[in-house]
Amino acid sequence: MGKAKRRSLKQGINDRFKYMTRESALDSVIKNIEKKNEVIDTITLFGFTAEEMLEAGAAYEDVMAFGGLVG
């Protein structure tokens, strides 16, 4: 993990999560996908692709609503 990601995690996301793996972050995104403003930061931080989100159980329409944000 690079310095910027480490710094970002320490500046606020640690208030909600003590320890976040890529898998737990993806689960969090899928559970809260209706709250798009909240999950955008997590998606960009971890660089999730549309394929990863679809395989984790997200609906196609929800993933495509993010547009160019997901690769």
C-alpha positions as CSV (number, residue, x, y, z in Angstrom):
1,M,0.0,0.0,0.0
2,G,1.4,3.4,-1.0
3,K,1.8,6.4,1.3
4,A,-1.3,8.2,0.0
5,K,-3.6,5.2,0.6
6,R,-2.2,4.7,4.0
7,R,-2.6,8.4,4.8
8,S,-6.2,8.3,3.5
9,L,-7.1,5.4,5.6
10,K,-5.7,7.1,8.7
11,Q,-7.6,10.3,8.1
12,G,-11.2,9.3,8.8
13,I,-11.9,5.8,7.5
14,N,-10.3,4.4,10.6
15,D,-13.1,6.1,12.5
16,R,-15.5,3.5,11.0
17,F,-13.2,0.6,10.4
18,K,-10.3,-0.7,12.6
19,Y,-8.9,-3.0,9.9
20,M,-10.1,-3.2,6.3
21,T,-9.1,-5.7,3.8
22,R,-9.9,-5.6,0.1
23,E,-12.6,-8.3,0.6
24,S,-14.2,-6.5,3.6
25,A,-14.2,-3.3,1.7
26,L,-15.9,-5.0,-1.3
27,D,-18.6,-6.5,1.1
28,S,-19.1,-3.0,2.5
29,V,-19.6,-1.5,-0.9
30,I,-22.1,-4.2,-2.0
31,K,-24.1,-3.8,1.2
32,N,-24.3,0.0,0.9
33,I,-24.4,0.3,-2.8
34,E,-27.6,2.3,-2.7
35,K,-25.7,5.0,-0.8
36,K,-23.6,6.0,-3.7
37,N,-22.0,9.1,-2.2
38,E,-20.6,7.0,0.7
39,V,-19.2,4.1,-1.4
40,I,-17.6,6.1,-4.1
41,D,-14.6,6.9,-1.8
42,T,-14.1,3.2,-1.0
43,I,-14.4,2.2,-4.7
44,T,-11.8,4.6,-5.8
45,L,-9.5,3.9,-2.9
46,F,-9.4,0.2,-3.6
47,G,-9.8,0.5,-7.4
48,F,-12.6,-2.0,-7.7
49,T,-13.6,-3.0,-11.2
50,A,-17.1,-3.6,-12.5
51,E,-16.3,-7.3,-12.8
52,E,-15.3,-7.6,-9.2
53,M,-18.4,-5.9,-8.0
54,L,-20.7,-8.1,-10.2
55,E,-19.0,-11.3,-9.0
56,A,-19.5,-10.1,-5.4
57,G,-23.3,-9.9,-5.9
58,A,-24.0,-6.4,-7.0
59,A,-26.8,-5.8,-9.5
60,Y,-25.8,-4.9,-13.0
61,E,-27.8,-1.7,-13.0
62,D,-26.2,-0.5,-9.8
63,V,-22.7,-1.1,-11.1
64,M,-23.5,0.7,-14.4
65,A,-24.8,3.6,-12.4
66,F,-21.3,4.4,-11.4
67,G,-20.4,4.9,-15.1
68,G,-16.7,5.6,-15.7
69,L,-15.8,5.3,-12.0
70,V,-15.4,1.6,-12.2
71,G,-13.1,0.0,-14.8
